[in-house]
């Protein structure tokens, strides 16, 4: 349990740092006000930045947790089964 919690914390922190970089890159290319006009919605820039950050953070966290799940070691006595 302790190793799982540690790995989850590492993935969360790395996803946070990557979300910062991705948001900086994304919003240096796209203007939030122009995105709002293209979507037909009206929001302020801070809301777009916040929503974008949490979407990036969630997607990077999901990718990291999936990678952890797929690379988890199988116990010694149990053979791997491929369906």
N, C-alpha and C positions, 0 to 999 in steps of 0.2 A: 504493500500500500504506500509506503514511504517513497519508493522509487517512482511510482506512478504519479504521486503528487508533485514530486520534484520535476519530472519530465513535463507535466502539464504546466507548471509554473514557468519552465524554460520556454516552452512553446508560446505561452501567452506573452512573455516579455519580448521574445523575438518577433512575434506578430505585431506587437505594439510598435517596435522600432521600424519594422518594414512598412507599417501603415503610415507612419510619419513621413517616410521617404516617398512612398507612393502618392500620398496626398499632395506633397510639395510638387512632385513632378506633374501629376494630373492637373492641378489647378494653376500651374504655371503655363500650361498649354491651353486650358479651357477656362473661360470666364464664367463664374456662377450665374451672373445675370443673363448671359446669352443662353446658358443651359436652361434657365427658367423660361425664357421666351420660346425656346425650341420645344420644350415640354408642354407649353401652354399653361404653366402654373405661375404663381407669384410667391416667391419666398425671398428672404434676405440672404445676403452672402454668408453670414455666420451660420445660419441653419444649413445651408448647402455644404459648408465646410464640415460641420458636425456630422451630418448624415453620411457624407463621403468618408470621413475618418472611421466611423463605426462600421460602415460596409467594408472598407479595406481591412480593418482589424479583424472582423469576423471571417472574412474570406481567407486571410492568411492564417488565422488560428485553425480554421477547419482543415486547410491543407496540411498544416503541421501535425495536427492530431491524427489525420488520416495516414500520414507518413509514419508516425509512431506506431499506429495500429498495424500497419502492413509490415513493418520491420521488427515486430515483437518476436522474441525468441520462443521457440516451442520447447516445452519441457523435454528432458532427455528420454524418458521412457515412452513418449507418445509420438507415433509417426505422423507426418504431415499427410493430409488428405486433400487431394485436388479433385474438385467435382467437374 
